[in-house]
Amino acid sequence: MSLDYLLKDELEEEENLKLSEDVPPVKRVTMEEASRFLSVKAAGGIGMFVLLAIVAAAVSIFIANESKTAPFPIWIRRNLKQSMG
């Protein structure tokens, strides 16, 4: 074995020790905290579903109104005056 190989091996061990010191300790989570987290996530999912449902309803209303005004395209694009009679 050469001296370089031994020195390299020692340096790698020191680097591994430094890396393990930088790792934060593992946080323990209780069942109550996990349950509360999951309920909050579920509420967020329900809120997102409601939001998408409202947007889908609005889009369908816009499409329905556009199809009702389709026979009158010239009235929408031009400034017309009402004539009496």
C-alpha positions in Angstrom: 0.0 0.0 0.0 1.2 3.4 -0.8 1.1 6.5 1.4 -1.2 8.4 -1.0 -3.8 5.6 -0.8 -3.8 5.7 3.0 -4.0 9.5 3.1 -6.8 9.5 0.6 -8.7 7.0 2.7 -8.3 9.1 5.9 -9.6 12.2 4.0 -12.7 10.4 2.8 -13.4 9.3 6.4 -13.1 12.9 7.6 -15.4 14.1 4.8 -18.0 11.5 5.7 -17.9 12.6 9.4 -18.4 16.2 8.4 -21.3 15.4 6.2 -23.0 13.4 8.9 -22.6 16.3 11.4 -24.4 18.6 8.9 -27.5 16.4 8.7 -30.3 17.8 11.0 -31.8 15.4 13.4 -35.0 13.6 12.4 -38.2 15.2 13.7 -40.7 12.8 15.2 -44.3 13.3 14.1 -47.2 12.2 16.3 -50.3 10.6 14.9 -52.3 13.7 15.9 -50.0 16.0 13.9 -50.1 13.6 10.9 -53.9 13.4 11.1 -54.3 17.2 11.3 -51.9 17.6 8.3 -53.9 15.2 6.2 -57.2 16.9 7.1 -55.7 20.3 6.0 -54.5 18.8 2.8 -57.9 17.3 2.1 -59.6 20.6 2.8 -57.2 22.2 0.2 -58.1 19.6 -2.3 -61.8 20.2 -1.8 -61.3 23.9 -2.2 -59.5 23.4 -5.4 -62.3 21.1 -6.7 -64.9 23.8 -5.8 -62.8 26.5 -7.6 -62.5 24.4 -10.8 -66.3 23.7 -10.7 -67.0 27.4 -10.5 -64.7 28.1 -13.4 -66.3 25.4 -15.5 -69.7 26.8 -14.8 -68.6 30.3 -15.8 -67.1 29.0 -19.0 -70.2 27.1 -19.9 -72.3 30.3 -19.3 -70.0 32.3 -21.6 -70.2 29.7 -24.3 -74.0 29.5 -24.1 -74.3 33.3 -24.3 -71.9 33.5 -27.2 -74.0 31.0 -29.1 -77.2 33.0 -28.5 -75.6 36.2 -29.9 -74.1 34.4 -33.0 -76.9 35.5 -35.3 -76.2 39.2 -34.7 -72.4 39.6 -35.4 -72.8 43.0 -37.1 -74.5 44.5 -34.0 -71.6 43.6 -31.8 -68.8 44.9 -34.1 -70.4 48.2 -35.1 -71.8 51.2 -33.4 -75.5 51.2 -34.5 -78.2 53.7 -33.8 -81.8 52.7 -33.2 -84.2 54.0 -35.7 -87.8 54.9 -34.8 -90.5 53.1 -36.5 
